[in-house]
Amino acid sequence: MEMGLQDCADSKIGNWHLRGISTGEKKRLSIGVEILTRPHIMLLDEPTTGLDSASAFFVMRALSSIAYDGKIVICSLHQPSSDVFNLLDDLLLLSGGETVYFGEAKMAVKFFAEAGFPCPTKRNPSDHFLRCINLDFDIIAEALLRYQNICAIPESSSPSVKMKTAEIRETLIEKYKCSEFSINTRRRIQEISEEPAIEPNKRINASSWNQLSTLTRRSFVNMHRDIGYYWLRMVLYVLISISFGVLFFNSGKDRETILERVKCVCFVYGFMICLSCGGLPFFIEEMKVFRRERLGGDYGEAVLVLSNFFSSFPFLLAISLLSGTIIYYMVKFHPGFPHYAFFCINLFCCLSVIETCMMIVASLVPNVLMGIGIGTGVIVFLMMASEIFRPVPDLPKFFWRYPVSYISFATWAIQGEYKNEMIGLEFDPLLPGNSKMKGETVLQTVFGVPLSHSKWWDLTALLFLLLTHRLVLYIVLKYKDRIASKFPRLHANKTVQHLARRVAKAGERLSSSKRHHPQRPLSSQEGLRSPIP
């Protein structure tokens, strides 16, 4: 079913979109998304609001086609055009909660004519109906008569113009109660209530594979089109990598370069980790779309978690390869392709863990500012238990070393990169004539890095943390709303108690002020006397 959105897909130059979609286009898009699920009953609240006459007719025509296919479509409309009105099958007119008319739309004109309020020949029926039952017209007329001294209701031979809207409304309501339309409606409701309940049609969703592939493709397109999602961050990663390469350019194997290499590793991971927090605003927008589509039953939490990983994979891989290549060859890290590959893979896993952390935060916070504060705090907290700030053996054993250092991704990432960089290298001795220092010795004696396991075990631990964070994201998405729904009464009780305490304190202050300060009328104070004697 087309919704007239074909032009929106082509509003771009090359691969870059020049604009988003307008309010009316968003309205049509949301209706189109719901139509795709083939619901048996559709309830729409003002689907034509914000649309021009052509778009409104286009949308109502699509909904009318759905109704002709055997579906039930119920809409609330405010002042539809004559073309839209002609598409309606049944019409319910409400005014102040009272039923003015309920029956076939084409018979409404006849009902108003028989009640003594015929629709003028060249007037839109919906405009005439609203003029007869909307009490706001009386308020407008009284305001015009009061402040402008003009008659807002001109003299006319039409009874609907000479009478007030309230009188017309009451007449129509009484007329409908004893009309054939009301009798038929009550009889039909009684018949439906006596019929056996019909088992609702089971919703047929796409297969899990189709959901995953479609959502992955859509997420990838959104990431690709949005400059700020990954492209701008990729540029920042490259610029910072070049800056690192210039600062630590061509590090040698002197004893002074040991500390330089360690600083470079810590700076690289520290700054790369902080830059990954920039994706939080986009994750929050993605969560908003997910919540709406999940309520519609389009897909589940597992599909979102997997599709986000697959769609972001090429961008994170490109960032890791670009940044890793620039830093590795400019700084002259440990030579050899296996060391280069480990550096890039380790950086990729670290960035993937941080992206998952930001998605967890985005699914829990209500806005961007709170998300940036909480997300940055969580990342810095985990970084504090790594070699970026202090060697792991020097950390307080309670809490910081056990268990925080073991659940910190930064600890495993930096330990693995230390081993990748230092093991196998030899540095100049501290004193001339002594034997050269091995990288393994430096790691154990100076930085306290354990060599009981290899760097590949550190990488494995980082991959395990990535899977764990993805699992936590799935659990948060699945159970957050269920858990939050169990505490509204507790929150309401606390709010009431807090307000009661504030009112009591305000009453105490007021009574205290009355005891110590005798009150005087305002008219007795200088400069506050009324100008009217």
NUDO-588193 format. One record per residue (C-alpha): residue in one letter; x, y, z. Coordinates in steps of 0.001 Angstrom, whole numbers. Layout:
N
@titi=A	u=X	v=Y	w=Z $
...
***
This chain:
533
@titi=M	u=0	v=0	w=0 $
@titi=E	u=1640	v=3222	w=-1168 $
@titi=M	u=1592	v=6254	w=1133 $
@titi=G	u=3106	v=8826	w=-1227 $
@titi=L	u=6560	v=8709	w=336 $
@titi=Q	u=8526	v=7745	w=-2764 $
@titi=D	u=10071	v=11204	w=-3100 $
@titi=C	u=11459	v=11071	w=440 $
@titi=A	u=13730	v=8174	w=-489 $
@titi=D	u=15366	v=10263	w=-3232 $
@titi=S	u=15827	v=13550	w=-1322 $
@titi=K	u=19628	v=13274	w=-1354 $
@titi=I	u=22753	v=13972	w=-3346 $
@titi=G	u=24834	v=10847	w=-3724 $
@titi=N	u=24691	v=9047	w=-383 $
@titi=W	u=24084	v=12125	w=1788 $
@titi=H	u=20565	v=13117	w=2761 $
@titi=L	u=19791	v=16830	w=2646 $
@titi=R	u=16857	v=16762	w=5063 $
@titi=G	u=14718	v=14583	w=7235 $
@titi=I	u=11000	v=14079	w=6733 $
@titi=S	u=8282	v=16554	w=7581 $
@titi=T	u=5582	v=16145	w=10202 $
@titi=G	u=3048	v=15021	w=7638 $
@titi=E	u=5486	v=12543	w=6137 $
@titi=K	u=6208	v=11153	w=9600 $
@titi=K	u=2464	v=10728	w=10099 $
@titi=R	u=2120	v=8818	w=6836 $
@titi=L	u=5201	v=6758	w=7616 $
@titi=S	u=3843	v=5716	w=11035 $
@titi=I	u=532	v=4708	w=9452 $
@titi=G	u=2356	v=2791	w=6730 $
@titi=V	u=4408	v=887	w=9303 $
@titi=E	u=1233	v=-207	w=11074 $
@titi=I	u=-396	v=-1216	w=7785 $
@titi=L	u=2518	v=-3537	w=7035 $
@titi=T	u=1654	v=-5644	w=10099 $
@titi=R	u=-1841	v=-6353	w=8676 $
@titi=P	u=-3827	v=-5729	w=11888 $
@titi=H	u=-7441	v=-6874	w=12127 $
@titi=I	u=-8506	v=-3637	w=13867 $
@titi=M	u=-6852	v=-228	w=13445 $
@titi=L	u=-7507	v=2653	w=15873 $
@titi=L	u=-6148	v=5976	w=14623 $
@titi=D	u=-6236	v=9269	w=16509 $
@titi=E	u=-6482	v=12136	w=14008 $
@titi=P	u=-4482	v=10522	w=11175 $
@titi=T	u=-4981	v=13580	w=8932 $
@titi=T	u=-3687	v=16179	w=11398 $
@titi=G	u=-731	v=18092	w=9948 $
@titi=L	u=-1453	v=16943	w=6389 $
@titi=D	u=-2518	v=19035	w=3440 $
@titi=S	u=-5765	v=18206	w=1646 $
@titi=A	u=-4121	v=15962	w=-939 $
@titi=S	u=-2083	v=14016	w=1624 $
@titi=A	u=-5099	v=13667	w=3916 $
@titi=F	u=-7186	v=12270	w=1075 $
@titi=F	u=-4317	v=9946	w=111 $
@titi=V	u=-4094	v=8536	w=3638 $
@titi=M	u=-7849	v=8142	w=4071 $
@titi=R	u=-8081	v=6467	w=667 $
@titi=A	u=-5491	v=3907	w=1797 $
@titi=L	u=-7397	v=3303	w=5038 $
@titi=S	u=-10629	v=2962	w=3086 $
@titi=S	u=-9041	v=272	w=910 $
@titi=I	u=-8034	v=-1607	w=4066 $
@titi=A	u=-11625	v=-1412	w=5335 $
@titi=Y	u=-12929	v=-2796	w=2036 $
@titi=D	u=-10621	v=-5801	w=2522 $
@titi=G	u=-12569	v=-6807	w=5625 $
@titi=K	u=-10569	v=-4979	w=8293 $
@titi=I	u=-12001	v=-2578	w=10877 $
@titi=V	u=-10658	v=987	w=10765 $
@titi=I	u=-11781	v=3489	w=13418 $
@titi=C	u=-10547	v=7092	w=13135 $
@titi=S	u=-11127	v=10300	w=15051 $
@titi=L	u=-11267	v=13236	w=12630 $
@titi=H	u=-11518	v=16982	w=13151 $
@titi=Q	u=-13209	v=18826	w=10318 $
@titi=P	u=-12463	v=16531	w=7357 $
@titi=S	u=-12771	v=17825	w=3823 $
@titi=S	u=-15736	v=16897	w=1677 $
@titi=D	u=-13643	v=14378	w=-277 $
@titi=V	u=-12525	v=12690	w=2947 $
@titi=F	u=-16074	v=12754	w=4323 $
@titi=N	u=-17350	v=10912	w=1253 $
@titi=L	u=-14945	v=8043	w=2033 $
@titi=L	u=-16507	v=7355	w=5443 $
@titi=D	u=-18870	v=4419	w=5868 $
@titi=D	u=-20201	v=5120	w=9370 $
@titi=L	u=-20183	v=8364	w=11330 $
@titi=L	u=-20264	v=9037	w=15079 $
@titi=L	u=-20747	v=12659	w=16140 $
@titi=L	u=-19906	v=13457	w=19777 $
@titi=S	u=-20375	v=16713	w=21654 $
@titi=G	u=-19511	v=17016	w=25317 $
@titi=G	u=-19609	v=13231	w=25696 $
@titi=E	u=-23137	v=13013	w=24280 $
@titi=T	u=-23984	v=11126	w=21087 $
@titi=V	u=-25489	v=13470	w=18513 $
@titi=Y	u=-25574	v=10959	w=15657 $
@titi=F	u=-24388	v=7410	w=15019 $
@titi=G	u=-25134	v=5685	w=11740 $
@titi=E	u=-24288	v=5680	w=8072 $
@titi=A	u=-22302	v=8751	w=7043 $
@titi=K	u=-24449	v=9431	w=3971 $
@titi=M	u=-27603	v=9447	w=6126 $
@titi=A	u=-26298	v=12143	w=8512 $
@titi=V	u=-27365	v=14961	w=6172 $
@titi=K	u=-30886	v=13537	w=6074 $
@titi=F	u=-30969	v=13273	w=9886 $
@titi=F	u=-29980	v=16942	w=10328 $
@titi=A	u=-32527	v=18024	w=7715 $
@titi=E	u=-35339	v=16104	w=9448 $
@titi=A	u=-34294	v=17660	w=12776 $
@titi=G	u=-34778	v=21126	w=11242 $
@titi=F	u=-31139	v=21957	w=10502 $
@titi=P	u=-30566	v=21210	w=6809 $
@titi=C	u=-27090	v=21535	w=5370 $
@titi=P	u=-26757	v=24426	w=2887 $
@titi=T	u=-26238	v=23359	w=-693 $
@titi=K	u=-22676	v=24607	w=-1154 $
@titi=R	u=-21329	v=23790	w=2326 $
@titi=N	u=-19173	v=20895	w=3398 $
@titi=P	u=-21356	v=18550	w=5511 $
@titi=S	u=-18652	v=18119	w=8156 $
@titi=D	u=-18367	v=21912	w=8567 $
@titi=H	u=-22134	v=22165	w=8969 $
@titi=F	u=-22207	v=19368	w=11572 $
@titi=L	u=-19455	v=20991	w=13626 $
@titi=R	u=-21160	v=24369	w=13434 $
@titi=C	u=-24287	v=22812	w=14899 $
@titi=I	u=-22720	v=20890	w=17804 $
@titi=N	u=-19472	v=22687	w=18731 $
@titi=L	u=-20174	v=24884	w=21759 $
@titi=D	u=-17055	v=26968	w=21141 $
@titi=F	u=-19006	v=28965	w=18558 $
@titi=D	u=-21218	v=30368	w=21344 $
@titi=I	u=-18128	v=31421	w=23302 $
@titi=I	u=-16699	v=33161	w=20238 $
@titi=A	u=-19980	v=34922	w=19556 $
@titi=E	u=-20251	v=36171	w=23147 $
@titi=A	u=-16645	v=37406	w=23072 $
@titi=L	u=-17229	v=39332	w=19866 $
@titi=L	u=-20418	v=40859	w=21217 $
@titi=R	u=-18737	v=41852	w=24478 $
@titi=Y	u=-15481	v=43346	w=23224 $
@titi=Q	u=-16220	v=44468	w=19689 $
@titi=N	u=-19931	v=45286	w=19924 $
@titi=I	u=-20717	v=43489	w=16699 $
@titi=C	u=-23124	v=40674	w=15988 $
@titi=A	u=-21117	v=37543	w=15279 $
@titi=I	u=-24213	v=35591	w=14134 $
@titi=P	u=-25728	v=37339	w=11115 $
@titi=E	u=-29402	v=37301	w=10384 $
@titi=S	u=-30365	v=34461	w=8094 $
@titi=S	u=-33324	v=32366	w=7250 $
@titi=S	u=-31501	v=29218	w=8379 $
@titi=P	u=-32651	v=28036	w=11845 $
@titi=S	u=-29158	v=26754	w=12568 $
@titi=V	u=-27857	v=30308	w=12349 $
@titi=K	u=-30545	v=32084	w=14352 $
@titi=M	u=-30390	v=29650	w=17267 $
@titi=K	u=-27481	v=29264	w=19642 $
@titi=T	u=-25254	v=26220	w=19244 $
@titi=A	u=-26218	v=24933	w=22707 $
@titi=E	u=-29882	v=24947	w=21734 $
@titi=I	u=-29179	v=23232	w=18411 $
@titi=R	u=-27075	v=20596	w=20172 $
@titi=E	u=-29760	v=19797	w=22742 $
@titi=T	u=-32383	v=19523	w=20009 $
@titi=L	u=-30234	v=17133	w=17986 $
@titi=I	u=-29443	v=14960	w=21013 $
@titi=E	u=-33113	v=14590	w=21920 $
@titi=K	u=-34013	v=13970	w=18298 $
@titi=Y	u=-31405	v=11214	w=18019 $
@titi=K	u=-32521	v=9432	w=21204 $
@titi=C	u=-35955	v=8771	w=19758 $
@titi=S	u=-34853	v=8303	w=16151 $
@titi=E	u=-34686	v=5112	w=14128 $
@titi=F	u=-30877	v=5405	w=14022 $
@titi=S	u=-30630	v=5087	w=17818 $
@titi=I	u=-33068	v=2173	w=17915 $
@titi=N	u=-31149	v=269	w=15242 $
@titi=T	u=-27848	v=938	w=16997 $
@titi=R	u=-29060	v=-399	w=20353 $
@titi=R	u=-30550	v=-3441	w=18680 $
@titi=R	u=-27301	v=-4154	w=16823 $
@titi=I	u=-25259	v=-3793	w=20026 $
@titi=Q	u=-27562	v=-6272	w=21756 $
@titi=E	u=-27159	v=-8749	w=18910 $
@titi=I	u=-23377	v=-8462	w=18978 $
@titi=S	u=-23245	v=-8931	w=22750 $
@titi=E	u=-25201	v=-12193	w=22439 $
@titi=E	u=-22994	v=-13614	w=19704 $
@titi=P	u=-20192	v=-16031	w=20746 $
@titi=A	u=-16777	v=-14486	w=21080 $
@titi=I	u=-14637	v=-14780	w=17981 $
@titi=E	u=-11097	v=-15914	w=18456 $
@titi=P	u=-8815	v=-13080	w=17278 $
@titi=N	u=-6638	v=-13764	w=14297 $
@titi=K	u=-3141	v=-14756	w=15281 $
@titi=R	u=-647	v=-12214	w=14086 $
@titi=I	u=1767	v=-13580	w=11497 $
@titi=N	u=5209	v=-12040	w=11863 $
@titi=A	u=8171	v=-12395	w=9589 $
@titi=S	u=10710	v=-15071	w=10392 $
@titi=S	u=13537	v=-14258	w=12778 $
@titi=W	u=16026	v=-14298	w=9928 $
@titi=N	u=13964	v=-11811	w=7882 $
@titi=Q	u=13581	v=-9573	w=10927 $
@titi=L	u=17326	v=-9685	w=11590 $
@titi=S	u=18321	v=-9010	w=7991 $
@titi=T	u=15799	v=-6199	w=7544 $
@titi=L	u=16666	v=-4484	w=10810 $
@titi=T	u=20418	v=-4854	w=10173 $
@titi=R	u=20048	v=-3313	w=6736 $
@titi=R	u=17948	v=-432	w=8071 $
@titi=S	u=20340	v=231	w=10958 $
@titi=F	u=23322	v=173	w=8611 $
@titi=V	u=21619	v=2641	w=6253 $
@titi=N	u=20884	v=5005	w=9176 $
@titi=M	u=24501	v=4824	w=10354 $
@titi=H	u=25754	v=5361	w=6822 $
@titi=R	u=23517	v=8352	w=6123 $
@titi=D	u=24027	v=10181	w=9413 $
@titi=I	u=27308	v=12094	w=9316 $
@titi=G	u=27493	v=12370	w=13085 $
@titi=Y	u=26836	v=8694	w=13789 $
@titi=Y	u=30216	v=7286	w=12756 $
@titi=W	u=31747	v=9422	w=9984 $
@titi=L	u=32505	v=12446	w=12152 $
@titi=R	u=33764	v=10218	w=14956 $
@titi=M	u=35945	v=8382	w=12452 $
@titi=V	u=37543	v=11675	w=11424 $
@titi=L	u=38203	v=12517	w=15093 $
@titi=Y	u=39749	v=9081	w=15663 $
@titi=V	u=42095	v=9577	w=12707 $
@titi=L	u=43117	v=13089	w=13795 $
@titi=I	u=43844	v=11937	w=17349 $
@titi=S	u=45768	v=8936	w=16015 $
@titi=I	u=47933	v=11234	w=13920 $
@titi=S	u=48500	v=13410	w=16979 $
@titi=F	u=49618	v=10359	w=18984 $
@titi=G	u=51877	v=9326	w=16145 $
@titi=V	u=53540	v=12733	w=16066 $
@titi=L	u=53957	v=12896	w=19870 $
@titi=F	u=55502	v=9418	w=20129 $
@titi=F	u=57012	v=9271	w=16656 $
@titi=N	u=59538	v=6516	w=15982 $
@titi=S	u=60103	v=5318	w=19543 $
@titi=G	u=63401	v=3493	w=19854 $
@titi=K	u=64645	v=866	w=22256 $
@titi=D	u=66478	v=3095	w=24706 $
@titi=R	u=65625	v=2708	w=28362 $
@titi=E	u=63902	v=6105	w=28221 $
@titi=T	u=61492	v=4831	w=25575 $
@titi=I	u=60029	v=2180	w=27894 $
@titi=L	u=57931	v=4747	w=29692 $
@titi=E	u=57057	v=6442	w=26392 $
@titi=R	u=55652	v=3235	w=24936 $
@titi=V	u=53596	v=2596	w=28075 $
@titi=K	u=52264	v=6164	w=28074 $
@titi=C	u=51355	v=5856	w=24410 $
@titi=V	u=49341	v=2667	w=25030 $
@titi=C	u=47518	v=4244	w=27986 $
@titi=F	u=46790	v=7455	w=26078 $
@titi=V	u=45549	v=5565	w=23027 $
@titi=Y	u=43057	v=3458	w=24949 $
@titi=G	u=42064	v=6274	w=27298 $
@titi=F	u=41212	v=8747	w=24528 $
@titi=M	u=39666	v=6138	w=22238 $
@titi=I	u=37412	v=5004	w=25076 $
@titi=C	u=36257	v=8560	w=25824 $
@titi=L	u=35523	v=9275	w=22145 $
@titi=S	u=33197	v=6280	w=21990 $
@titi=C	u=30808	v=8057	w=24368 $
@titi=G	u=29894	v=10380	w=21475 $
@titi=G	u=27523	v=7790	w=20030 $
@titi=L	u=25133	v=8002	w=22981 $
@titi=P	u=22683	v=10570	w=21459 $
@titi=F	u=22181	v=8334	w=18428 $
@titi=F	u=21665	v=5265	w=20607 $
@titi=I	u=18937	v=7089	w=22558 $
@titi=E	u=17098	v=7909	w=19320 $
@titi=E	u=17427	v=4276	w=18266 $
@titi=M	u=15950	v=3175	w=21583 $
@titi=K	u=12894	v=5399	w=21014 $
@titi=V	u=12214	v=3713	w=17679 $
@titi=F	u=12755	v=286	w=19219 $
@titi=R	u=10253	v=881	w=22037 $
@titi=R	u=7530	v=1916	w=19608 $
@titi=E	u=8144	v=-999	w=17268 $
@titi=R	u=8432	v=-3499	w=20096 $
@titi=L	u=5008	v=-2442	w=21401 $
@titi=G	u=3701	v=-3179	w=17929 $
@titi=G	u=5233	v=-6659	w=18062 $
@titi=D	u=7430	v=-6091	w=15025 $
@titi=Y	u=10519	v=-7783	w=16511 $
@titi=G	u=12100	v=-8681	w=19825 $
@titi=E	u=15068	v=-7664	w=21945 $
@titi=A	u=17433	v=-10361	w=20647 $
@titi=V	u=16958	v=-9174	w=17065 $
@titi=L	u=17843	v=-5600	w=18046 $
@titi=V	u=20983	v=-6651	w=19936 $
@titi=L	u=22276	v=-8775	w=17065 $
@titi=S	u=21333	v=-6337	w=14299 $
@titi=N	u=23046	v=-3441	w=16074 $
@titi=F	u=26253	v=-5470	w=16389 $
@titi=F	u=26227	v=-6553	w=12744 $
@titi=S	u=25398	v=-3078	w=11396 $
@titi=S	u=28053	v=-1331	w=13511 $
@titi=F	u=30700	v=-3997	w=12837 $
@titi=P	u=32102	v=-2498	w=9583 $
@titi=F	u=32312	v=1012	w=11057 $
@titi=L	u=34085	v=-109	w=14226 $
@titi=L	u=36397	v=-2305	w=12154 $
@titi=A	u=37254	v=645	w=9895 $
@titi=I	u=37958	v=2852	w=12930 $
@titi=S	u=40176	v=183	w=14476 $
@titi=L	u=42127	v=-436	w=11276 $
@titi=L	u=42620	v=3252	w=10462 $
@titi=S	u=43597	v=4294	w=13976 $
@titi=G	u=45633	v=1149	w=14619 $
@titi=T	u=47575	v=1428	w=11367 $
@titi=I	u=48436	v=5101	w=11880 $
@titi=I	u=49558	v=4663	w=15480 $
@titi=Y	u=51340	v=1343	w=14973 $
@titi=Y	u=53562	v=2453	w=12098 $
@titi=M	u=54198	v=6028	w=13239 $
@titi=V	u=55187	v=5029	w=16782 $
@titi=K	u=57099	v=1956	w=15531 $
@titi=F	u=55520	v=-544	w=17885 $
@titi=H	u=56713	v=-4150	w=18087 $
@titi=P	u=57424	v=-5142	w=14450 $
@titi=G	u=55619	v=-8033	w=12838 $
@titi=F	u=52179	v=-8575	w=11321 $
@titi=P	u=50867	v=-10740	w=14240 $
@titi=H	u=51604	v=-7867	w=16648 $
@titi=Y	u=49928	v=-5389	w=14322 $
@titi=A	u=46870	v=-7647	w=13942 $
@titi=F	u=46588	v=-8125	w=17713 $
@titi=F	u=46765	v=-4358	w=18270 $
@titi=C	u=43890	v=-3710	w=15834 $
@titi=I	u=41748	v=-6639	w=17074 $
@titi=N	u=42285	v=-5652	w=20694 $
@titi=L	u=41273	v=-2061	w=19904 $
@titi=F	u=38188	v=-3275	w=18003 $
@titi=C	u=37010	v=-5443	w=20921 $
@titi=C	u=37548	v=-2606	w=23375 $
@titi=L	u=35512	v=-159	w=21260 $
@titi=S	u=32754	v=-2757	w=20818 $
@titi=V	u=32465	v=-3219	w=24582 $
@titi=I	u=32189	v=543	w=25103 $
@titi=E	u=29519	v=856	w=22396 $
@titi=T	u=27518	v=-1845	w=24179 $
@titi=C	u=27922	v=-21	w=27508 $
@titi=M	u=26592	v=3149	w=25912 $
@titi=M	u=23575	v=1271	w=24539 $
@titi=I	u=22836	v=-106	w=28010 $
@titi=V	u=22960	v=3422	w=29415 $
@titi=A	u=20792	v=4723	w=26542 $
@titi=S	u=18131	v=2115	w=27328 $
@titi=L	u=17982	v=3217	w=30974 $
@titi=V	u=18155	v=7038	w=30901 $
@titi=P	u=15385	v=9391	w=29717 $
@titi=N	u=17494	v=12059	w=27984 $
@titi=V	u=20867	v=12763	w=26378 $
@titi=L	u=22384	v=14949	w=29104 $
@titi=M	u=21741	v=12398	w=31826 $
@titi=G	u=23004	v=9658	w=29538 $
@titi=I	u=26281	v=11437	w=28798 $
@titi=G	u=26886	v=12039	w=32500 $
@titi=I	u=26071	v=8494	w=33580 $
@titi=G	u=27787	v=6863	w=30603 $
@titi=T	u=31010	v=8815	w=31057 $
@titi=G	u=30964	v=8087	w=34788 $
@titi=V	u=30592	v=4346	w=34222 $
@titi=I	u=33417	v=4260	w=31660 $
@titi=V	u=35799	v=6284	w=33853 $
@titi=F	u=34909	v=4113	w=36851 $
@titi=L	u=35899	v=961	w=34962 $
@titi=M	u=39063	v=2610	w=33658 $
@titi=M	u=40189	v=3457	w=37203 $
@titi=A	u=40823	v=-239	w=37913 $
@titi=S	u=43290	v=-551	w=35023 $
@titi=E	u=46917	v=361	w=34340 $
@titi=I	u=45801	v=3674	w=32876 $
@titi=F	u=45784	v=5155	w=36378 $
@titi=R	u=47697	v=2696	w=38548 $
@titi=P	u=49296	v=-750	w=38227 $
@titi=V	u=46849	v=-3497	w=39123 $
@titi=P	u=49051	v=-4996	w=41936 $
@titi=D	u=49063	v=-1587	w=43669 $
@titi=L	u=45254	v=-1312	w=43745 $
@titi=P	u=43447	v=-1856	w=47049 $
@titi=K	u=42541	v=-5506	w=47097 $
@titi=F	u=39066	v=-4941	w=48464 $
@titi=F	u=36607	v=-3860	w=45768 $
@titi=W	u=39067	v=-2264	w=43326 $
@titi=R	u=41197	v=-5301	w=42567 $
@titi=Y	u=38559	v=-7874	w=43507 $
@titi=P	u=36235	v=-7715	w=41608 $
@titi=V	u=36393	v=-4413	w=39665 $
@titi=S	u=39738	v=-5046	w=37945 $
@titi=Y	u=38402	v=-8387	w=36679 $
@titi=I	u=35206	v=-6936	w=35190 $
@titi=S	u=36967	v=-3877	w=33728 $
@titi=F	u=37480	v=-4177	w=29989 $
@titi=A	u=40307	v=-1631	w=30175 $
@titi=T	u=42335	v=-3920	w=32445 $
@titi=W	u=42323	v=-6832	w=30000 $
@titi=A	u=42779	v=-4616	w=26941 $
@titi=I	u=45824	v=-2775	w=28315 $
@titi=Q	u=47423	v=-5871	w=29836 $
@titi=G	u=47120	v=-7648	w=26506 $
@titi=E	u=48613	v=-4719	w=24635 $
@titi=Y	u=51473	v=-4434	w=27158 $
@titi=K	u=52352	v=-8055	w=26490 $
@titi=N	u=51925	v=-7617	w=22740 $
@titi=E	u=54291	v=-4656	w=22795 $
@titi=M	u=56933	v=-5606	w=25349 $
@titi=I	u=57378	v=-9385	w=25153 $
@titi=G	u=60207	v=-10206	w=22777 $
@titi=L	u=61839	v=-6743	w=22841 $
@titi=E	u=65146	v=-5885	w=24479 $
@titi=F	u=66017	v=-2422	w=25772 $
@titi=D	u=69289	v=-755	w=26624 $
@titi=P	u=70552	v=-1485	w=30166 $
@titi=L	u=70178	v=980	w=33001 $
@titi=L	u=73955	v=1007	w=33528 $
@titi=P	u=76547	v=775	w=30787 $
@titi=G	u=78115	v=-2664	w=30561 $
@titi=N	u=75123	v=-4539	w=31923 $
@titi=S	u=73077	v=-6923	w=29815 $
@titi=K	u=70053	v=-5630	w=27953 $
@titi=M	u=66676	v=-5576	w=29696 $
@titi=K	u=64040	v=-7923	w=28380 $
@titi=G	u=60474	v=-6745	w=27961 $
@titi=E	u=59169	v=-9598	w=30103 $
@titi=T	u=61338	v=-8435	w=33011 $
@titi=V	u=60133	v=-4873	w=32648 $
@titi=L	u=56497	v=-5990	w=32688 $
@titi=Q	u=56892	v=-8042	w=35857 $
@titi=T	u=59179	v=-5802	w=37903 $
@titi=V	u=58111	v=-2317	w=36871 $
@titi=F	u=54417	v=-2622	w=35917 $
@titi=G	u=53411	v=-5787	w=37764 $
@titi=V	u=51781	v=-7357	w=34708 $
@titi=P	u=51324	v=-11102	w=35327 $
@titi=L	u=52847	v=-13388	w=32708 $
@titi=S	u=51045	v=-16497	w=33909 $
@titi=H	u=48798	v=-16299	w=30843 $
@titi=S	u=49420	v=-15066	w=27314 $
@titi=K	u=48043	v=-12005	w=25573 $
@titi=W	u=45562	v=-14214	w=23727 $
@titi=W	u=43922	v=-15124	w=27029 $
@titi=D	u=43562	v=-11380	w=27716 $
@titi=L	u=41921	v=-10998	w=24314 $
@titi=T	u=39653	v=-13962	w=25082 $
@titi=A	u=38620	v=-12324	w=28361 $
@titi=L	u=37833	v=-9131	w=26434 $
@titi=L	u=35672	v=-11093	w=23988 $
@titi=F	u=33895	v=-12725	w=26926 $
@titi=L	u=33190	v=-9280	w=28407 $
@titi=L	u=31784	v=-8208	w=25029 $
@titi=L	u=29384	v=-11164	w=25003 $
@titi=T	u=28477	v=-10499	w=28647 $
@titi=H	u=27683	v=-6850	w=27959 $
@titi=R	u=25515	v=-7836	w=24992 $
@titi=L	u=23661	v=-10280	w=27224 $
@titi=V	u=23169	v=-7557	w=29851 $
@titi=L	u=21814	v=-5277	w=27119 $
@titi=Y	u=19313	v=-7962	w=26123 $
@titi=I	u=18197	v=-8455	w=29733 $
@titi=V	u=17788	v=-4704	w=30294 $
@titi=L	u=15710	v=-4282	w=27136 $
@titi=K	u=13508	v=-7255	w=27964 $
@titi=Y	u=12828	v=-6702	w=31658 $
@titi=K	u=13289	v=-2969	w=32302 $
@titi=D	u=9671	v=-1986	w=31650 $
@titi=R	u=8335	v=-5022	w=33525 $
@titi=I	u=10349	v=-4189	w=36616 $
@titi=A	u=9591	v=-465	w=36426 $
@titi=S	u=5843	v=-1151	w=36220 $
@titi=K	u=5930	v=-2833	w=39648 $
@titi=F	u=7057	v=310	w=41469 $
@titi=P	u=4689	v=3153	w=40464 $
@titi=R	u=2608	v=2814	w=43642 $
@titi=L	u=5741	v=2907	w=45816 $
@titi=H	u=6962	v=5995	w=43993 $
@titi=A	u=3543	v=7659	w=44325 $
@titi=N	u=3444	v=6977	w=48082 $
@titi=K	u=6893	v=8493	w=48542 $
@titi=T	u=5859	v=11560	w=46540 $
@titi=V	u=2719	v=12047	w=48646 $
@titi=Q	u=4700	v=11699	w=51879 $
@titi=H	u=7270	v=14200	w=50649 $
@titi=L	u=4581	v=16724	w=49722 $
@titi=A	u=2898	v=16216	w=53094 $
@titi=R	u=6142	v=16977	w=54912 $
@titi=R	u=6646	v=20105	w=52828 $
@titi=V	u=3105	v=21289	w=53555 $
@titi=A	u=3588	v=20642	w=57282 $
@titi=K	u=6853	v=22591	w=57326 $
@titi=A	u=5250	v=25437	w=55415 $
@titi=G	u=2397	v=25502	w=57924 $
@titi=E	u=4858	v=25630	w=60838 $
@titi=R	u=6738	v=28541	w=59277 $
@titi=L	u=3499	v=30359	w=58579 $
@titi=S	u=2227	v=29943	w=62147 $
@titi=S	u=5594	v=31032	w=63535 $
@titi=S	u=5586	v=34151	w=61393 $
@titi=K	u=2056	v=34961	w=62558 $
@titi=R	u=3089	v=34739	w=66228 $
@titi=H	u=6105	v=37024	w=65855 $
@titi=H	u=4846	v=39493	w=63241 $
@titi=P	u=1366	v=41064	w=63679 $
@titi=Q	u=-366	v=41350	w=60352 $
@titi=R	u=-1699	v=44620	w=58975 $
@titi=P	u=-4013	v=45109	w=56021 $
@titi=L	u=-2331	v=46108	w=52788 $
@titi=S	u=-4460	v=49227	w=52585 $
@titi=S	u=-2853	v=50558	w=55772 $
@titi=Q	u=682	v=50363	w=54305 $
@titi=E	u=2118	v=53415	w=52636 $
@titi=G	u=1856	v=53390	w=48858 $
@titi=L	u=-561	v=50441	w=48706 $
@titi=R	u=-3891	v=52221	w=49237 $
@titi=S	u=-6546	v=51572	w=46604 $
@titi=P	u=-7035	v=54431	w=44127 $
@titi=I	u=-10773	v=53861	w=44301 $
@titi=P	u=-12259	v=55686	w=47367 $
***
